[in-house]
Amino acid sequence: MAKRVLVVEDNELNLKLFTDLLRAHGFTVAGVRDGREALTQARDFAPDLVITDIQLPHVSGHELIAQLKGDLMLRDIPILAVTAYSSRADEERIRAAGAAAYVSKPIALAPFMAQVKALLPEDESAT
């Protein structure tokens, strides 16, 4: 069965890029453009991985990560943060919030997919 990935990204072009790329690699993908919808979607979709932008309207990626990690049903789902922020301090803040990994924009496709696959169990990862 294909791994499920929830993508939270407010930029429509980036959302399309991430969802198309993940689908091309065999993942089942759901996308939302607003962090306020992400918790509900995560509960309904039951993803194996959440990929979230840090700069989101209404609810920041930091807040979303904290909410996901604070939810008993969702807290064990690994989170990959994707952001234009690229300093060491930004990475430390993102990881301290609970993200398992961090990728800076603009993304390089091969390293991005390697990071996605590294966060999912190898015996069940998509091809």
N, C-alpha and C positions, 0 to 999 in steps of 0.2 A: 504494500500500500504506500502511496506517495506521501512524503512528509508534507505537513501543512505549515505555511508561512504567512503570518500577518504582517503587512507592510503599512506603516503609518508615515505618510509623507504628504505635505500640503501642496507641494509643487506638482502640478498635473503631469508635466513631462517626466520628471524624476519618478513619479509613481508608475507611469507607464513603462519606463525603462526597467525599473526593478521588477515589476510584475511580469513583463514579457520575458526578461532574462531568466527569472526563476522558473517560469512555466516551461521555457525552452530546455531547462535542465531537469524537468520531470517533477517539479514541486506543484502542489496544489496551493494556490495563492488567493488571499483576500486582501483588498486594499481599502484604507480609509484615509481621508484627507484632513481629519480633525481629531486631535487628541481626545476630545470629549467623547467621541464615538468609539474610541479604541478599546476601552474596558468592556463595554457591552459586546463589541464585535469579538474580542478575545474570548469572552465567556461562551458566546454562541458558536464560534468557529473552532475553538479548542486547538490553537496552533501548537506546533512543536518548536517554533521559533518566532520571535517578534523582532522585526527590523523597524527601528524608529528614527526619524529625523529628530534633532534636538531643538531646532527652531521651528516651533509649531504655533499656530494661532490659538489663543484661549487657554490652552494647557501646554506648558513647555515639555520638551522631551524629558527633562530632569524630573518634572512632576509626574509625568506619565510612568516613567521607570519606577519611581517611588510607589505609585499607586499599584502597579502590577506586582511589585515585590511585597506590598502590604496585603495583598489579596490571597487568602488561603488556597483558593482554587488555581491561581495563576502564578504564584511566586516561584515555582520551580522551572518555569519556562525561560530558557536562555534569551537574552536580549542583545541584539547587535545594534549599536548606535551609529548613525551615519550623520555626519555634520561637516559644515565648512570650517568649524573651529578646529585648529590643528596644533595648538601649543601643548606642551607636556602637561601644564596645569589644567587645561581643558580636558585632556584625556584622563587625568587623575580624578577630576570632578565627576566625569561621566562614569568611570568605573566605580567610584565611591557611591554613586547613586544606585548601583546594582547592575549595570550593564556588564555582560560577560566579555564583550569585545567592542572595538571601536574602529571605524573606517572613516577617513576624511574624504570630503568631496573636493574636486571631482573624483569619482571612483574610477579605478582601473578594474576592468571586468574580471580578469582572471584572479587577481588577489581578493576581490570581493567574493567571488564564488568559493574560493578556497576557505575564506573565513566562515561563510555560511555553512559549508560542509563540515568544517572543524567543530562547529557548535552542535552538530547533530550526531547521534550515534552512528558509527561507521557501518555496522551491520545492517542498518536500515536506511542509509542515506540514498538520495536520488542519484541517478547517473547523469 
